């Protein structure tokens, strides 16, 4: 389905932040890997987290869920044999489970999104699993991927971190369960280090010991460990909230978002600091952000590596800033559901934004007077692109039609409902 976003001069109201997708998927996995019952309060519901629910159920976990919590009886270190797993369009879920599938005799991850996840490479993780003695059949590093495991052995492992930190997270979930101790060396650069901090935080909560160097480039992992049943509470999601905060920043607004933890380890928490740098009036106290936007923003320069999933929303705000903004160290945006640099900037240009791209940079020449709009744009099946383009539509002079906007459900199914609650003029069309 498509959505029409009409110019909306002001937003007002209060919402609760969506629960964090990143923490939910990690807690679901650690609960499944434990022997016994774990409870997760306020788990996210999105296509990604639902893909993890579906796959751990296929692997033998038992899930019971109500409106507040989910209780999971895990399968421990012995997932049941399954021939196929379908992760939908969830790249992180695929990569985490490629590691866990190494404990199974023969699993094929099917390709149900050939135009999105089906195009993304996973070579670096495949190479690392090979070092553990796992046989992986694939098509140039892409889905479908068949893993013949069951005999994975620890030891010394090297993995590249230059494309995605998710490969390293996959190894950190797997190696504690192996008989042997492991040493993991990260080659090249490590993208999105802050997300590795989230993985380590969750592993520690689950009773797992990992010795990490200060720069996260090397790890010592004792083998023969067991995940412990635990009770977890999922915090609010900064990546999804980033777009709502950006929308409030570019309009005349009085918007309150609750459940955004001030001391969160989510790198996308930086959206609050970035908006402050842009001179957007806001406060962040008692896990609540209040934005009283006036539509006036200043240009900034920002290293986006630590806040990957909020960069597109930041760029959308910068479209209306006074001056030229630069977002650098963001090459890993090219390896997401779509090329979030080329594809996104092409659509922004159609809407009237003045933007330039480099291999690892996005440059935005702000237009405080607004953009023309009045066009149909393609979100490339990408939830982050959909949300960010919506922000631009609110300040366009004419409506924007965003194609296939229903793919926002990958991470934030309630996104348009929340915007409507705040007064945004959006309408679904078939």
Secondary structure as GFF3:
##gff-version 3
##sequence-region A 1 430
A	DSSP	beta_strand	2	6	.	.	.	ID=ss1
A	DSSP	beta_strand	10	16	.	.	.	ID=ss2
A	DSSP	alpha_helix	21	32	.	.	.	ID=ss3
A	DSSP	beta_strand	37	41	.	.	.	ID=ss4
A	DSSP	alpha_helix	47	58	.	.	.	ID=ss5
A	DSSP	beta_strand	62	65	.	.	.	ID=ss6
A	DSSP	beta_strand	69	73	.	.	.	ID=ss7
A	DSSP	beta_strand	84	85	.	.	.	ID=ss8
A	DSSP	alpha_helix	91	100	.	.	.	ID=ss9
A	DSSP	three_ten_helix	101	103	.	.	.	ID=ss10
A	DSSP	beta_strand	107	109	.	.	.	ID=ss11
A	DSSP	three_ten_helix	117	119	.	.	.	ID=ss12
A	DSSP	alpha_helix	123	131	.	.	.	ID=ss13
A	DSSP	beta_strand	135	139	.	.	.	ID=ss14
A	DSSP	beta_strand	142	148	.	.	.	ID=ss15
A	DSSP	beta_strand	156	161	.	.	.	ID=ss16
A	DSSP	alpha_helix	166	175	.	.	.	ID=ss17
A	DSSP	beta_strand	182	190	.	.	.	ID=ss18
A	DSSP	alpha_helix	193	205	.	.	.	ID=ss19
A	DSSP	beta_strand	211	212	.	.	.	ID=ss20
A	DSSP	beta_strand	218	221	.	.	.	ID=ss21
A	DSSP	beta_strand	231	233	.	.	.	ID=ss22
A	DSSP	alpha_helix	238	250	.	.	.	ID=ss23
A	DSSP	beta_strand	252	258	.	.	.	ID=ss24
A	DSSP	three_ten_helix	267	269	.	.	.	ID=ss25
A	DSSP	alpha_helix	270	277	.	.	.	ID=ss26
A	DSSP	beta_strand	282	285	.	.	.	ID=ss27
A	DSSP	beta_strand	288	291	.	.	.	ID=ss28
A	DSSP	beta_strand	301	303	.	.	.	ID=ss29
A	DSSP	three_ten_helix	304	310	.	.	.	ID=ss30
A	DSSP	alpha_helix	311	318	.	.	.	ID=ss31
A	DSSP	beta_strand	324	328	.	.	.	ID=ss32
A	DSSP	three_ten_helix	331	335	.	.	.	ID=ss33
A	DSSP	alpha_helix	342	351	.	.	.	ID=ss34
A	DSSP	beta_strand	354	358	.	.	.	ID=ss35
A	DSSP	beta_strand	361	365	.	.	.	ID=ss36
A	DSSP	beta_strand	371	373	.	.	.	ID=ss37
A	DSSP	beta_strand	376	378	.	.	.	ID=ss38
A	DSSP	alpha_helix	383	394	.	.	.	ID=ss39
A	DSSP	beta_strand	396	398	.	.	.	ID=ss40
A	DSSP	beta_strand	400	403	.	.	.	ID=ss41
A	DSSP	three_ten_helix	405	410	.	.	.	ID=ss42
A	DSSP	alpha_helix	415	421	.	.	.	ID=ss43
A	DSSP	beta_strand	425	429	.	.	.	ID=ss44
###
